[in-house]
Amino acid sequence: MDINILTVFILAIFVGFEIITKVPPTLHTPLMSGSNAISGIAIVGAIISTRIDGGVGSYLGLVAVVFATINVVGGFLVTDRMLKMFKRK
């Protein structure tokens, strides 16, 4: 496995953790709807990375596809629930 791919993966973990921990709870739900587009892009990148010839990259790509898909579906569900709160009864 190329050291550059591993370096980018580890840096993405640290940057993602720092970004998530800096978001206040009141902004988390509105920002989740915007992050769905980013997760959609992550799914495409993860699918491409699963095409790497075997090894750890394929498994990490599969894990990334699963987590990004969970994030997209969860984000849409939370956004839908949030928008339902503003509808008149």
Residue pairs with C-beta under 8 A, 6 or more apart in sequence:
1 52
1 55
1 56
1 57
5 49
5 57
9 60
23 31
29 78
29 79
29 82
30 82
32 74
32 75
32 78
32 79
33 75
33 78
33 79
33 82
35 71
35 75
36 71
36 72
36 75
36 76
36 79
39 68
39 71
39 72
39 75
40 68
40 72
42 64
42 68
42 71
43 64
43 65
43 68
43 69
43 72
45 64
46 61
46 62
46 64
46 65
46 68
47 61
47 65
48 61
49 57
49 58
49 60
49 61
49 64
50 57
50 58
50 61
50 62
50 65
51 58
51 61
52 58
52 61
